[in-house]
Amino acid sequence: GRSISAAAALLRGYNSVCPLSEEERKHLLLLIACRLSCSVTLGAYSFQQNPENEYLLLHALPAWDTLDLIWGTDEVRREEMAKLLSGVFDLACSSQVDPDAEIINCCDLSFPDPSIADPLSEMRVALVDDPTRPTKRRRSTFR
């Protein structure tokens, strides 16, 4: 249910060590779809060769679901998803990571995949659009 968030967090970590150029980020969606396609194809072939080994199917359904989510057969939906994912990838790569930190903060990348129902989405939209809502202030830290 959070495959996009997980991919963005992985990308943030990778990008903190080996920054990707804008040109490289532009091709991420295609590369992810290719990798998932290879995975499901090899898994299906392996299962056909050894049908008793159900372990080979463990990741098949989530991979197919993710492939359908990001690529699918609906061209309009694919273009919309590409724009959304490009924004997520840009967000993942734009964050400055403290090189001395043991853990990379990815709180801003935590959200459910679009295929998962989000019962709080209407509330979030209402809160974001409410101009009377007070903004949170950070506590100052004293040393």
Backbone as a ProteinNet text record, in pm:
[ID]
protein_1_A
[PRIMARY]
GRSISAAAALLRGYNSVCPLSEEERKHLLLLIACRLSCSVTLGAYSFQQNPENEYLLLHALPAWDTLDLIWGTDEVRREEMAKLLSGVFDLACSSQVDPDAEIINCCDLSFPDPSIADPLSEMRVALVDDPTRPTKRRRSTFR
[TERTIARY]
77.2	0	82.1	213.1	297.4	420.8	400.3	514.6	578.2	497.4	552.9	633.4	581.3	655.7	787	781.3	903.2	1005.3	960	1051.8	1111.4	1029.8	1078.8	1181.5	1156.9	1252.3	1383.9	1375.3	1495.6	1571.6	1497.2	1558	1626.8	1563	1624.7	1758.4	1759	1883.2	1990.5	1955.5	2051.2	2101.9	2008.6	2044.3	2134.7	2125.6	2210.8	2356.7	2378.8	2514.9	2563.3	2473.1	2506.7	2396.4	2407	2299.1	2268.7	2139.2	2094.1	2074.3	2107.2	2081.9	1933.1	1888.6	1749.5	1720.8	1817.1	1802.2	1785.6	1861.8	1849.1	1713.4	1669.4	1539.4	1425.2	1442.4	1338.4	1307	1403.6	1386.5	1355.3	1342.5	1319.1	1192.6	1083.5	957.4	968.7	1028.5	1047.3	1136.3	1242.1	1332.8	1263.8	1181.6	1107.5	1009.8	938.5	843.6	917.4	1033.7	1112.8	1156.6	1200.9	1246.3	1131.6	1016	899.4	856.4	861.8	826.1	918.8	1047	1144.1	1116.1	1085.6	1061.4	940	828.3	708.1	724.4	795.9	818.2	907.1	1015.5	1105.6	1036.4	956.4	882.3	783.5	711.1	615	686.1	797.6	874.5	925.6	980.3	1034.2	924.7	806.3	695.1	647.4	649.5	609.6	705.8	832.7	932.6	921.4	874.5	867.4	737	621	491.1	467.7	548.4	533.7	590.3	677.1	743.7	659.6	565	476.1	547.5	665.5	744.2	771.8	782.6	810.4	698.9	579.8	465.7	450.3	535.7	522	513.8	595.8	599.5	528.2	469.4	407.4	290.2	194.6	76.8	111.9	193	229.6	305	388.6	461.9	366.4	271.4	172.3	87.5	46.6	-34.5	40.7	167.1	247.7	271	296.5	315.7	188.4	73.5	-52.8	-74.8	-37.1	-53.8	30.6	156.8	245.4	246.1	207.1	212.2	74.8	9.7	-126.8	-149.4	-274.6	-309.4	-382.4	-424.7	-494.1	-389.2	-377	-272.5	-286.6	-409.1	-431.6	-389.9	-432.3	-395.6	-244	-179.9	-34.6	35.8	-12.9	47.3	27.8	-91.3	-117	-26.3	-14.1	70.7	216.8	259.9	398	426.1	331.4	349.1	355.4	264.1	264	393.2	435.7	557.6	680.8	680.6	792	802.6	687.9	687.2	736.9	695.7	741.4	892.4	940.7	1085	1163.2	1110.1	1176	1179.6	1069.2	1065.1	1168.4	1176.8	1272.5	1416.8	1443.2	1580.4	1613.5	1513.6	1539.6	1574.3	1548.6	1573.6	1722.9	1766.2	1904.8	1917.6	2009.7	2028.9	2154.7	2143.3	2258.5	2352	2474.8	2566.1	2606.3	2591.3	2628.1	2511.8	2393	2275.3	2279.6	2238.1	2231.2	2105.1	2000.2	1872.7	1832.8	1788.8	1743.4	1594.1	1553.8	1413.5	1335.2	1232.6	1145.9	999.8	973.5	835	752.4	814.7	739.8	706.7	757.7	733.4	636.2	571.7	483.9	338.8	285.9	148.1	107.1	-23.1	-67.7	-64.9	-50.5	-58.8	-198.9	-213.5	-345.8	-448.1	-403.3	-497	-553.9	-499.4	-544.7	-640.6	-755.8	-852.8	-792.8	-805.8	-754	-872.3	-917.2	-1037.1	-1018.9	-896.5	-872.8	-845.6	-855	-818.4	-904.5	-1035.8	-1122.2	-1087.1	-1052.5	-1015.2	-883.8	-789.3	-661.6	-682.5	-762.8	-790.5	-856.8	-953	-1022.8	-925.2	-835.6	-737.9	-640.4	-596.4	-502.1	-568.2	-695.2	-766.2	-824.1	-816.1	-875.7	-779.7	-809.7	-719.2	-719.9	-821.6	-828.7	-751	-706.4	-634.4	-497.8	-465.7	-333.4	-223.9	-112.3	-0.1	82.1	141.9	226.3	358.2	407	538.3	631.4	752.9	852.6	895.8	915.7	970.8	1117.1	1159.3	1301.5	1377	1494.8	1575.5	1689.7	1710.4	1817.7	1931.4	2048.2	2165	2227.4
-119.7	0	127.4	115.9	235.2	217.2	152.2	124.9	252.6	355.1	480.1	550.9	552.5	612.4	539.1	407.1	327.7	356.4	364.5	395.2	535.1	631.4	768.1	773	698.4	694.7	631.3	523	459.9	557.5	629.2	727.4	838.4	884.4	989.4	940.9	818.9	765.1	751.2	695.3	679.5	815.1	909.1	1041.9	1116.8	1085	1151.2	1108.3	990.5	938.8	961.6	941.9	954.7	1036.1	1168.8	1253.2	1224.2	1216.6	1194.7	1329.7	1333.8	1454.8	1459.9	1575.6	1589.7	1494.6	1479.3	1388.6	1244.2	1203.8	1067	1047.9	1147.6	1136.7	1127.6	1190.9	1190.2	1048.1	959.3	823.2	720.5	764.1	669.6	586.8	649.4	576.3	463	491.1	387.4	275.4	310.6	209.3	123.8	186.1	110.9	14.3	62.5	-24	-139.8	-112.6	-220	-323.2	-276.5	-368.5	-454.7	-394.5	-471.8	-571.7	-531.1	-621.2	-741.4	-717	-828.5	-921.2	-861.4	-940.1	-1031.4	-977.5	-1060.7	-1164.4	-1129.4	-1224.7	-1340.2	-1308.2	-1413.1	-1498.5	-1433.9	-1508.7	-1606	-1560.8	-1648.1	-1764.3	-1736.1	-1841.5	-1942.7	-1891.6	-1980.5	-2067	-2008.7	-2085.8	-2190.6	-2157.4	-2253.7	-2373.1	-2346.2	-2453.3	-2537.4	-2474.3	-2542.3	-2503.7	-2555.5	-2513.7	-2549.8	-2636.8	-2670.8	-2561.3	-2478.2	-2375.4	-2246.6	-2239.1	-2123.6	-1998.1	-2014.3	-1898.3	-1805.9	-1863.4	-1783.9	-1683.4	-1706.3	-1616.8	-1509.1	-1513.4	-1424.9	-1277.3	-1234.1	-1092.7	-1063.4	-1163.5	-1145.7	-1047.9	-1069.3	-982.5	-838.1	-812.8	-673.1	-608.3	-685	-629.8	-596.6	-686.8	-659.5	-537.9	-529.9	-416	-284.1	-284.2	-162.4	-128.4	-228	-204.7	-146.4	-200.3	-146.8	-3.3	22.8	156.1	259.6	229.1	330.6	330.6	219	213	188.7	80.9	50.6	54.7	46	47.1	174.3	253.3	379.2	489.1	537.3	634.5	765.9	813.7	939.3	922.6	811.3	783.8	769.6	706.8	689.6	824.6	917.4	1050.5	1125.5	1114.2	1178	1119.7	987.3	921.3	961	974.2	1014.7	1153.1	1244.1	1379.4	1375.1	1297.7	1285.8	1223.7	1116.3	1049.2	1135.1	1211.5	1303.1	1402.6	1452.2	1542.4	1475.1	1349.8	1274.4	1251	1213.8	1191.1	1320.1	1431.4	1560.9	1595.1	1570.3	1594.2	1507.8	1382.4	1291.8	1337.7	1391.9	1431.6	1574.3	1655.3	1795.3	1817.9	1721.4	1736	1731.1	1820.7	1819.6	1718.7	1626.2	1521.2	1551.4	1545.3	1566.2	1446.9	1469.1	1355.8	1285.1	1352.4	1290.5	1216.7	1230.3	1165.5	1015.1	940.6	795.6	754.1	835	804.5	922.2	892.5	996.1	1016.8	1139.3	1171.2	1163.3	1081.1	1065.8	1087.5	1158.5	1181.5	1249.4	1337.2	1407.7	1317.5	1196.6	1102.8	991.8	1004.7	899.3	927.6	848.2	860.7	729.2	699.6	573.6	583.3	469.5	464.4	505.9	558.7	600.6	487.5	364.2	252.5	215.6	275.1	248.5	359.4	322.6	422.5	501.5	632.3	719.3	786.7	733.3	787.1	929.2	977	1111	1215.2	1177.1	1270	1395.8	1382.4	1500.4	1593.5	1535.3	1616.1	1690.9	1622.2	1686.8	1805.2	1785.9	1893.8	2010.3	1980.4	2086.2	2162.4	2090.9	2156.2	2242.8	2194.5	2271.2	2396.6	2387.3	2500.4	2597.7	2567.3	2651.5	2764.2	2889.3	2999.9	3040.7	2999.8	3036	2938	2830.8	2728.9	2782.7	2778.3	2826.1	2732.6	2790	2708	2663.7	2549	2498.7	2573.9	2594.8	2657.1	2555.7	2559.1	2468.8	2519.1	2425.8	2464.3	2498.5	2599.5	2631.5	2535	2501.5	2407.9	2485	2460.5	2528	2430.1	2479.5	2393.3	2424.5
0	0	0	15.8	18.7	-70.1	-183.3	-271.2	-325.5	-352.2	-404.1	-295.6	-172.6	-61	-37.2	-43.8	-23.1	-132.2	-256.2	-366.9	-350.1	-306.7	-286.8	-173.7	-65.5	45.5	1	-76	-129.5	-219.6	-302.8	-392	-312.4	-204.6	-122.3	-64.9	-14.5	39.9	-66.5	-180.6	-289.9	-336.3	-353.3	-403.1	-305	-176.3	-77.2	-91.4	-147.9	-166.5	-309.3	-403.6	-545.6	-613.7	-611.7	-665.9	-812.9	-842.6	-979.6	-1048.6	-1174.4	-1252.6	-1288.2	-1333	-1376.7	-1493.1	-1581.5	-1696.2	-1648.8	-1548.7	-1495.2	-1427	-1349.7	-1282.2	-1382.5	-1497	-1599.7	-1647.9	-1639.6	-1690.8	-1582.1	-1458	-1348.1	-1364.7	-1403.9	-1416	-1518.2	-1631.4	-1733	-1679.4	-1610	-1555.7	-1449.1	-1366.2	-1264.1	-1331.5	-1433.5	-1505.8	-1573.1	-1629.9	-1693.5	-1590.4	-1474.3	-1370.3	-1320.3	-1299	-1255.4	-1362.4	-1488.9	-1599.4	-1603.7	-1587.2	-1584.6	-1467.1	-1352.2	-1232.3	-1248.2	-1296.7	-1310.3	-1421	-1526.3	-1636.1	-1590.3	-1523.7	-1475.1	-1368.5	-1281.8	-1180.3	-1242.7	-1346.4	-1414.4	-1483	-1546	-1613	-1509.7	-1400.1	-1296.6	-1236.4	-1214.8	-1159.4	-1259.3	-1387.1	-1490.4	-1490	-1464.4	-1460.3	-1332.9	-1224.4	-1095.7	-1024.4	-1068.4	-1013.7	-867.1	-810.3	-669.1	-579.1	-633.4	-554.2	-553.3	-459.9	-452.3	-403.6	-346.3	-303.3	-421.8	-539.6	-659.1	-689.8	-634.6	-658.5	-550.7	-448.5	-333.3	-371.4	-464.4	-500.9	-632.6	-692.5	-824.2	-820.6	-730.6	-727.5	-692.4	-587.1	-560.4	-677.1	-745.5	-860.1	-974.3	-1001.3	-1105.6	-1070.1	-942.5	-898.6	-914	-876.6	-889.3	-1035.4	-1115.8	-1259.4	-1320.8	-1282.2	-1332.1	-1282.3	-1158.6	-1101.1	-1174.8	-1200.5	-1259.5	-1411.8	-1473.9	-1620.5	-1680.3	-1639.8	-1682.2	-1832.4	-1871.9	-2014.2	-2054.9	-1956.4	-1984	-2002.8	-2126	-2158.6	-2081.8	-2064.4	-1991.3	-1844.9	-1785.9	-1646.1	-1631.9	-1729.5	-1725.9	-1727	-1809.5	-1815.9	-1684.2	-1626.3	-1497.1	-1389.1	-1389	-1290.1	-1310.3	-1433.5	-1461.9	-1404.2	-1418.2	-1362.1	-1210.1	-1150.3	-1004.5	-952.9	-1016.5	-971.4	-994.1	-1100.7	-1124.2	-1009	-962.5	-847.4	-720.8	-700.2	-582.4	-590.5	-708.3	-724.7	-704.3	-754	-732.3	-583.8	-513.4	-369.4	-297.4	-336.9	-273.5	-295.6	-412.5	-445.9	-403.1	-371.4	-339.4	-192.9	-109.4	33.5	63.5	148.9	194	307.6	293.4	393	471.7	604.2	692.2	678.1	628.9	607.2	736.3	850.8	978.3	1043.9	987.8	1047.2	1021.9	1122.9	1107.5	1032.2	1043.8	980.6	892.4	772.2	679.9	701.7	726	750.6	619.5	618.9	501.1	536.8	646.8	690.3	582.8	504.4	400.1	281.8	281.7	172.1	211.5	325.1	374.8	337.2	244.9	199.9	136.6	137	75.2	-76.9	-140.9	-286.7	-330.3	-451.1	-498.4	-503.9	-512.2	-518.8	-381.4	-275.6	-139.2	-97.1	-46.7	-0.5	115.2	111.5	217.1	284.2	398.1	462.4	515.8	526.3	579.7	471.6	344.8	237.8	237.8	258.7	259.8	375.2	489.1	604.1	576.2	513	481.3	387.9	286	191.3	263.4	350	423.4	514.1	579.5	667.5	589.7	475.1	394	339.4	301	241.2	343.3	471.9	575.1	613.6	570.5	600.3	747.7	824.5	966.1	1053.6	995.9	1072.4	1111.9	1241.8	1283.1	1233.9	1199.1	1153.4	1273	1261.8	1369.7	1370.5	1488.2	1501.2	1562.5	1519.2	1576	1711.4	1797.2	1927.8	1909.2	1976.8	1969	2058	2014.3	2093.8	2156.1	2280.9	2353.5	2376.8	2371.1	2394.8	2527.2
[MASK]
+++++++++++++++++++++++++++++++++++++++++++++++++++++++++++++++++++++++++++++++++++++++++++++++++++++++++++++++++++++++++++++++++++++++++++++++

